[in-house]
Amino acid sequence: MYLIFFSLLFLSYCQDPTVFKASDKVSYIIKDRLQRPADLLFFTEGLAFIADDMLLESTGLYGDSEIHYIDNVFDKQNIELKSRQPIGKQYFGEGCSKIQNKNGKDEIYMLTWKERKAFLLNSNLQLVQELEIPGEIQEGWGMTTYKNNEGEEMLLISDGTNRLYHVDPSDFKVKKTVSVRLENGNDLNKLNELEIIGDGTVLANIYETPLIAQIDPHDGRLIDILDFTALIQDVESVKGKGYADPMFNKVLNGIAYRNGNLILSGKQWPYFYQIELQSQQQS
């Protein structure tokens, strides 16, 4: 049986924060709301930690798609945007991820939605190579990185269906595909942004819902579905304050995990939410 593994590396609050129920097995607390400055509101598609205090973010919408770094993410006074790289008005940006190649160099990958293109970038976010999305993958949606049994970094990609694709970055070809299904056998579709967490499982946004699926990436087995409705309600509470387009308030998208820190966000959301997940006590 899989247990969600999260290191408790956060400073304690002066008073107990509200505990929300995510599922029968997991609860969570909002450790902090990391507010984005007005110039940091984006149509978030991909999110990943690059360093303990730096995020890589890829964004969508035709004419606005780009990839960039967000530095000092936990410093509310000094959070800043770095190395903005537009990808072209003809592209709708999607998920992104960083790997370390066999030569020890960092490489950044970014997907596009329907254009059948992916981009290989260097650590300065400069284009190295334009790639074709493999034919098995219907569209570009989410992407994350994991290590295979040989210790080599691989890409895991979603395409809005119930399938996850294991892609070798050395040739950008699909090596394995797994399908995710609910307990009743129905497909769990609309798998979107992906993030590998501390126990090796993958968290996947389920598009247009407040839900995140926890999945074994190797066989597609569904471990849990986590409900983050409280975050949607919090975002909706800032309507009319110039932060988010109301139509996107309900779109939870963007998961980043590093050293026990879990960050969740959404499309044009005013905050990065720092989340702590806890196992529910069994009576």
ZALO-154116 format. One line per 5 residues: number of its first residue (from 1); their letters; for each residue x, y, z of N, C-alpha, C. Coordinates in steps of 0.05 Angstrom, whole numbers, always signed. Layout:
BEGIN
NUM> a> X/Y/Z/X/Y/Z/X/Y/Z | ...
// end
This chain:
BEGIN
1> mylif> +17/-24/+0/+0/+0/+0/+18/+25/+0 | +11/+43/-18/+26/+68/-20/+18/+88/+1 | +37/+101/+13/+31/+123/+32/+44/+147/+20 | +30/+170/+20/+41/+194/+10/+64/+203/+29 | +87/+208/+17/+110/+215/+32/+116/+245/+28
6> fsllf> +114/+259/+50/+121/+288/+49/+138/+295/+73 | +161/+305/+69/+178/+314/+91/+166/+338/+104 | +167/+339/+130/+155/+362/+144/+178/+382/+149 | +182/+400/+129/+205/+418/+131/+196/+447/+132 | +171/+452/+142/+160/+478/+142/+162/+491/+170
11> lsycq> +163/+517/+171/+161/+531/+197/+133/+529/+207 | +129/+526/+233/+102/+523/+244/+89/+551/+246 | +63/+550/+244/+47/+575/+247/+45/+581/+277 | +39/+607/+283/+35/+614/+311/+8/+604/+321 | -10/+597/+302/-35/+584/+310/-41/+562/+290
16> dptvf> -57/+542/+298/-61/+519/+281/-77/+528/+257 | -67/+522/+232/-82/+529/+208/-105/+510/+204 | -124/+518/+188/-147/+500/+182/-138/+475/+167 | -148/+453/+175/-142/+427/+162/-166/+421/+143 | -159/+416/+118/-180/+409/+98/-177/+379/+91
21> kasdk> -199/+367/+86/-199/+339/+78/-196/+337/+47 | -175/+323/+38/-170/+320/+10/-183/+293/+0 | -182/+273/+17/-193/+247/+11/-197/+232/+38 | -206/+207/+36/-208/+191/+61/-181/+185/+73 | -160/+187/+57/-133/+180/+67/-116/+204/+73
26> vsyii> -122/+227/+61/-104/+250/+62/-119/+276/+69 | -107/+292/+86/-116/+319/+92/-94/+338/+85 | -100/+364/+85/-79/+384/+79/-84/+410/+93 | -63/+425/+95/-65/+453/+105/-51/+471/+86 | -61/+496/+84/-48/+516/+68/-27/+530/+86
31> kdrlq> -2/+524/+80/+20/+535/+97/+24/+564/+91 | +21/+572/+66/+25/+600/+59/+12/+606/+32 | +6/+631/+28/-3/+641/+2/+19/+660/-8 | +32/+652/-29/+54/+667/-40/+44/+683/-63 | +39/+709/-58/+25/+726/-77/+43/+733/-101
36> rpadl> +31/+730/-124/+45/+739/-149/+41/+769/-153 | +63/+783/-159/+59/+811/-167/+42/+812/-193 | +32/+836/-199/+14/+839/-222/+26/+830/-248 | +53/+833/-251/+66/+824/-276/+73/+795/-276 | +65/+780/-256/+71/+751/-255/+46/+734/-257
41> lffte> +24/+746/-268/+0/+730/-272/+0/+718/-300 | +1/+692/-301/+3/+678/-327/-17/+655/-329 | -23/+647/-353/-40/+624/-359/-22/+599/-355 | -19/+591/-330/+0/+570/-323/-7/+544/-336 | +14/+532/-348/+11/+505/-360/+30/+486/-347
46> glafi> +55/+493/-344/+75/+476/-331/+88/+490/-308 | +95/+475/-287/+108/+487/-263/+127/+466/-252 | +152/+474/-245/+171/+456/-233/+192/+472/-218 | +202/+460/-196/+224/+472/-182/+250/+468/-197 | +266/+489/-199/+293/+487/-210/+314/+488/-188
51> addml> +308/+503/-167/+324/+505/-143/+304/+507/-120 | +315/+508/-95/+297/+509/-72/+279/+533/-72 | +287/+555/-84/+271/+579/-84/+266/+590/-112 | +268/+573/-132/+264/+581/-160/+246/+561/-175 | +226/+572/-189/+208/+556/-205/+213/+560/-235
56> lestg> +208/+539/-250/+206/+541/-279/+177/+540/-286 | +167/+559/-302/+139/+560/-309/+136/+564/-339 | +119/+547/-351/+111/+551/-379/+82/+560/-380 | +75/+576/-400/+49/+588/-401/+36/+584/-428 | +9/+587/-428/-6/+583/-453/-19/+608/-464
61> lygds> -37/+603/-482/-52/+623/-498/-35/+632/-523 | -49/+632/-546/-35/+641/-570/-28/+671/-567 | -3/+677/-573/+7/+704/-572/+19/+711/-545 | +14/+695/-524/+24/+700/-497/+41/+677/-486 | +45/+656/-501/+59/+633/-491/+88/+638/-487
66> eihyi> +99/+630/-465/+128/+634/-459/+137/+614/-438 | +163/+614/-433/+174/+599/-411/+193/+618/-396 | +195/+615/-370/+211/+634/-354/+217/+621/-327 | +234/+635/-312/+240/+627/-284/+226/+648/-266 | +217/+638/-243/+208/+656/-221/+226/+651/-198
71> dnvfd> +242/+672/-191/+262/+670/-170/+251/+681/-144 | +264/+672/-122/+256/+681/-95/+226/+676/-89 | +217/+652/-97/+189/+647/-95/+178/+648/-67 | +194/+643/-47/+185/+644/-19/+190/+671/-5 | +201/+689/-20/+207/+716/-10/+187/+736/-22
76> kqnie> +166/+742/-7/+144/+758/-18/+152/+786/-26 | +174/+796/-16/+183/+823/-23/+200/+823/-47 | +213/+800/-54/+233/+800/-75/+228/+780/-97 | +204/+767/-97/+197/+749/-118/+199/+763/-145 | +212/+750/-165/+216/+764/-190/+218/+745/-214
81> lksrq> +212/+756/-237/+212/+741/-262/+239/+743/-275 | +249/+720/-286/+276/+720/-299/+275/+705/-325 | +291/+713/-344/+296/+698/-369/+271/+692/-384 | +254/+712/-388/+230/+707/-404/+237/+700/-433 | +224/+678/-442/+229/+669/-469/+203/+663/-483
86> pigkq> +193/+681/-500/+169/+675/-516/+174/+653/-536 | +154/+638/-543/+158/+615/-561/+146/+619/-589 | +134/+642/-594/+122/+648/-620/+92/+648/-619 | +80/+668/-633/+51/+672/-632/+35/+649/-644 | +49/+632/-660/+34/+610/-673/+32/+586/-654
91> yfgeg> +44/+587/-630/+44/+565/-612/+28/+570/-586 | +15/+550/-577/+1/+550/-551/+18/+533/-532 | +32/+546/-513/+50/+532/-495/+36/+513/-476 | +49/+491/-469/+38/+472/-450/+60/+465/-430 | +61/+440/-421/+78/+432/-398/+107/+434/-403
96> cskiq> +123/+435/-381/+152/+437/-383/+165/+420/-362 | +190/+414/-365/+205/+399/-345/+235/+402/-351 | +251/+397/-330/+280/+398/-332/+291/+370/-327 | +311/+362/-343/+325/+338/-338/+355/+344/-338 | +370/+325/-328/+400/+326/-330/+407/+304/-350
101> nkngk> +419/+312/-372/+425/+292/-393/+449/+275/-385 | +456/+256/-403/+477/+237/-396/+504/+250/-393 | +507/+274/-403/+532/+289/-401/+532/+307/-376 | +511/+305/-360/+510/+321/-336/+500/+350/-339 | +491/+356/-363/+481/+384/-368/+451/+385/-365
106> deiym> +441/+408/-355/+412/+412/-352/+400/+418/-379 | +377/+405/-384/+361/+410/-408/+333/+416/-400 | +320/+434/-414/+292/+441/-409/+276/+433/-433 | +253/+420/-428/+235/+412/-449/+208/+427/-444 | +196/+435/-467/+170/+448/-466/+152/+437/-489
111> ltwke> +127/+432/-482/+108/+422/-502/+91/+444/-514 | +80/+440/-537/+59/+457/-548/+33/+440/-549 | +11/+453/-551/-15/+440/-549/-22/+424/-574 | -29/+437/-596/-39/+423/-620/-19/+425/-643 | +3/+438/-639/+21/+444/-661/+41/+421/-666
116> rkafl> +40/+400/-650/+57/+376/-654/+87/+383/-650 | +93/+404/-636/+121/+412/-632/+128/+412/-602 | +153/+405/-596/+164/+408/-570/+191/+422/-573 | +200/+436/-552/+224/+451/-554/+244/+441/-533 | +269/+437/-542/+291/+431/-524/+307/+457/-521
121> lnsnl> +310/+465/-495/+323/+490/-489/+347/+485/-470 | +366/+503/-470/+387/+501/-451/+379/+515/-425 | +397/+515/-405/+389/+526/-379/+384/+556/-380 | +393/+570/-401/+387/+598/-405/+361/+602/-420 | +347/+580/-425/+321/+580/-439/+324/+589/-468
126> qlvqe> +347/+584/-480/+352/+589/-508/+347/+563/-523 | +335/+566/-547/+327/+542/-563/+352/+527/-573 | +352/+501/-567/+373/+483/-577/+363/+467/-600 | +338/+457/-598/+327/+439/-619/+296/+440/-618 | +285/+439/-642/+256/+436/-644/+249/+407/-650
131> leipg> +231/+396/-634/+225/+367/-636/+196/+362/-645 | +192/+339/-657/+165/+330/-664/+153/+314/-641 | +129/+321/-632/+116/+305/-612/+109/+277/-624 | +116/+255/-610/+111/+229/-622/+82/+225/-629 | +77/+209/-650/+50/+205/-661/+31/+192/-642
136> eiqeg> +41/+176/-622/+23/+164/-603/+10/+184/-584 | +22/+207/-581/+13/+227/-562/-7/+245/-578 | -32/+247/-569/-52/+262/-584/-47/+291/-584 | -41/+303/-561/-35/+331/-559/-14/+335/-536 | -1/+358/-536/+16/+364/-513/+0/+376/-490
141> wgmtt> +2/+364/-466/-11/+374/-443/+9/+377/-420 | +13/+357/-403/+31/+360/-380/+56/+344/-384 | +76/+351/-367/+102/+337/-369/+117/+339/-342 | +131/+317/-335/+148/+317/-312/+172/+298/-317 | +189/+296/-298/+214/+280/-300/+216/+260/-278
146> yknne> +225/+236/-284/+231/+215/-264/+255/+199/-272 | +265/+183/-254/+288/+166/-260/+279/+137/-263 | +289/+124/-284/+282/+96/-289/+300/+78/-271 | +297/+52/-275/+312/+33/-258/+342/+35/-262 | +351/+46/-284/+379/+49/-290/+390/+76/-279
151> geeml> +372/+92/-267/+380/+118/-257/+381/+140/-278 | +370/+134/-302/+370/+154/-323/+343/+170/-322 | +346/+196/-327/+322/+213/-325/+305/+210/-351 | +279/+206/-346/+260/+202/-368/+238/+224/-365 | +223/+228/-387/+201/+246/-387/+175/+231/-385
156> lisdg> +156/+241/-370/+129/+230/-369/+110/+252/-379 | +94/+245/-399/+77/+264/-414/+48/+256/-413 | +30/+275/-410/+1/+270/-413/-9/+285/-437 | -32/+275/-447/-44/+288/-471/-74/+293/-468 | -84/+295/-443/-112/+301/-439/-130/+277/-439
161> tnrly> -118/+253/-445/-134/+228/-443/-128/+216/-416 | -132/+190/-414/-125/+175/-389/-98/+162/-391 | -82/+170/-411/-56/+156/-415/-33/+174/-407 | -12/+160/-397/+14/+173/-391/+35/+160/-408 | +52/+176/-420/+72/+166/-438/+100/+170/-427
166> hvdps> +115/+148/-426/+143/+149/-417/+161/+154/-442 | +174/+176/-442/+189/+185/-465/+219/+188/-458 | +235/+176/-475/+265/+177/-472/+274/+204/-484 | +286/+222/-468/+294/+247/-479/+317/+245/-499 | +331/+223/-500/+354/+221/-518/+345/+219/-547
171> dfkvk> +321/+209/-552/+310/+208/-579/+282/+218/-581 | +270/+226/-559/+243/+237/-556/+223/+217/-568 | +226/+192/-562/+207/+171/-570/+194/+158/-546 | +169/+149/-550/+154/+136/-529/+165/+108/-525 | +172/+102/-500/+182/+75/-494/+161/+58/-480
176> ktvsv> +141/+71/-468/+120/+57/-453/+96/+75/-450 | +72/+63/-450/+48/+78/-445/+31/+63/-424 | +21/+78/-404/+3/+66/-384/-23/+81/-385 | -44/+67/-377/-71/+78/-376/-81/+80/-347 | -95/+101/-341/-105/+105/-314/-136/+102/-314
181> rleng> -145/+86/-295/-174/+80/-294/-184/+83/-265 | -210/+90/-263/-223/+92/-238/-229/+64/-227 | -238/+62/-202/-244/+36/-190/-265/+21/-206 | -284/+36/-218/-305/+23/-234/-297/+15/-262 | -271/+20/-268/-261/+11/-294/-262/+33/-316
186> ndlnk> -276/+55/-310/-278/+77/-330/-251/+91/-332 | -246/+102/-355/-221/+117/-360/-222/+143/-343 | -199/+150/-331/-196/+175/-318/-183/+195/-337 | -200/+209/-352/-190/+227/-373/-183/+255/-363 | -173/+271/-381/-165/+299/-376/-142/+301/-356
191> lnele> -124/+281/-356/-99/+284/-341/-83/+306/-353 | -74/+324/-336/-61/+348/-346/-33/+352/-334 | -28/+373/-320/-1/+379/-308/+7/+356/-289 | +33/+349/-291/+44/+326/-276/+67/+334/-258 | +70/+320/-236/+93/+324/-219/+99/+299/-203
196> iigdg> +124/+289/-205/+133/+267/-188/+139/+278/-160 | +129/+263/-139/+133/+272/-112/+152/+253/-98 | +155/+257/-71/+176/+244/-56/+175/+213/-56 | +151/+202/-58/+150/+172/-57/+151/+160/-84 | +156/+176/-105/+158/+165/-132/+132/+164/-147
201> tvlan> +110/+170/-135/+84/+171/-149/+82/+198/-163 | +62/+200/-181/+58/+224/-196/+32/+237/-188 | +32/+263/-184/+7/+278/-181/-1/+290/-208 | -27/+288/-215/-36/+298/-240/-61/+315/-237 | -60/+340/-246/-85/+356/-246/-105/+342/-265
206> iyetp> -130/+342/-257/-152/+333/-274/-165/+359/-284 | -162/+364/-310/-169/+390/-321/-198/+398/-316 | -202/+423/-310/-228/+435/-305/-242/+424/-280 | -225/+414/-261/-236/+405/-236/-217/+414/-213 | -226/+413/-188/-208/+419/-166/-193/+394/-156
211> liaqi> -192/+374/-173/-181/+348/-165/-153/+343/-176 | -137/+328/-160/-111/+319/-168/-110/+289/-163 | -102/+274/-183/-100/+245/-181/-71/+238/-172 | -69/+218/-154/-43/+207/-147/-41/+180/-160 | -20/+176/-176/-18/+153/-194/+9/+140/-192
216> dphdg> +9/+113/-194/+35/+99/-198/+42/+103/-227 | +64/+117/-233/+70/+123/-262/+79/+99/-277 | +87/+77/-264/+98/+54/-278/+76/+35/-288 | +53/+34/-274/+32/+16/-284/+5/+31/-287 | +4/+56/-280/-20/+72/-284/-41/+68/-262
221> rlidi> -34/+53/-241/-53/+47/-220/-61/+73/-205 | -86/+78/-202/-96/+101/-188/-95/+95/-158 | -80/+112/-143/-76/+109/-115/-97/+125/-99 | -102/+150/-108/-120/+167/-93/-128/+190/-111 | -150/+203/-104/-159/+228/-117/-162/+248/-95
226> ldfta> -148/+271/-97/-147/+291/-76/-163/+315/-85 | -180/+325/-67/-198/+347/-73/-187/+373/-61 | -182/+393/-77/-171/+419/-68/-192/+441/-73 | -217/+436/-67/-238/+456/-70/-232/+481/-54 | -220/+478/-31/-214/+501/-14/-197/+522/-28
231> liqdv> -179/+513/-46/-162/+532/-61/-179/+547/-81 | -198/+533/-94/-216/+546/-113/-232/+568/-98 | -242/+561/-75/-258/+580/-59/-241/+604/-51 | -216/+600/-45/-199/+622/-37/-193/+640/-60 | -188/+629/-84/-184/+646/-108/-209/+662/-114
236> esvkg> -232/+649/-112/-257/+663/-119/-262/+686/-99 | -251/+685/-76/-255/+706/-56/-241/+732/-64 | -222/+731/-83/-209/+755/-92/-219/+765/-118 | -242/+756/-127/-255/+766/-151/-258/+796/-150 | -254/+810/-172/-258/+838/-173/-235/+854/-162
241> kgyad> -213/+841/-154/-190/+856/-144/-168/+857/-164 | -174/+852/-189/-154/+855/-210/-135/+832/-213 | -140/+809/-200/-121/+787/-201/-127/+768/-224 | -150/+754/-221/-155/+732/-239/-179/+737/-257 | -178/+728/-282/-202/+728/-299/-222/+708/-286
246> pmfnk> -246/+716/-280/-265/+699/-266/-269/+672/-279 | -267/+671/-306/-272/+645/-319/-251/+624/-313 | -227/+633/-304/-206/+614/-298/-203/+609/-268 | -220/+621/-251/-216/+617/-223/-218/+588/-214 | -233/+572/-229/-237/+544/-221/-216/+525/-234
251> vlngi> -198/+536/-249/-179/+519/-264/-153/+515/-248 | -153/+495/-231/-129/+487/-216/-109/+475/-236 | -85/+487/-238/-65/+476/-256/-38/+487/-248 | -19/+468/-244/+8/+475/-236/+15/+462/-210 | +34/+443/-211/+43/+428/-188/+73/+428/-188
256> ayrng> +86/+436/-166/+115/+434/-163/+122/+423/-136 | +142/+405/-136/+150/+392/-111/+180/+390/-110 | +191/+397/-86/+220/+395/-82/+226/+395/-52 | +240/+374/-43/+249/+373/-15/+227/+378/+5 | +204/+366/+1/+182/+369/+19/+164/+393/+14
261> nlils> +172/+411/-3/+155/+434/-10/+137/+428/-33 | +111/+430/-29/+91/+426/-50/+78/+453/-56 | +79/+461/-81/+66/+485/-90/+44/+478/-110 | +20/+490/-106/-2/+487/-125/-10/+515/-135 | -19/+516/-160/-29/+542/-170/-49/+536/-192
266> gkqwp> -57/+557/-207/-77/+554/-227/-73/+574/-249 | -91/+574/-269/-89/+592/-291/-96/+621/-284 | -77/+639/-286/-80/+667/-279/-88/+671/-250 | -79/+652/-232/-84/+655/-204/-66/+675/-191 | -76/+688/-170/-59/+709/-156/-38/+697/-137
271> yfyqi> -40/+671/-132/-22/+659/-111/-9/+634/-121 | +14/+628/-111/+24/+601/-108/+17/+592/-80 | +4/+569/-77/-3/+559/-51/+17/+539/-41 | +28/+544/-18/+47/+525/-5/+30/+506/+12 | +31/+480/+5/+13/+460/+16/+28/+439/+32
276> elqsq> +17/+431/+54/+27/+407/+68/+6/+386/+69 | +12/+363/+58/-6/+340/+58/+0/+323/+83 | -21/+312/+95/-18/+296/+118/-36/+271/+115 | -26/+248/+126/-42/+224/+126/-65/+227/+146 | -89/+220/+138/-112/+220/+156/-108/+199/+177
281> qqs> -114/+206/+202/-113/+186/+224/-136/+166/+221 | -129/+141/+222/-150/+120/+221/-160/+113/+249 | -186/+113/+252/-198/+107/+278/-203/+77/+281
// end
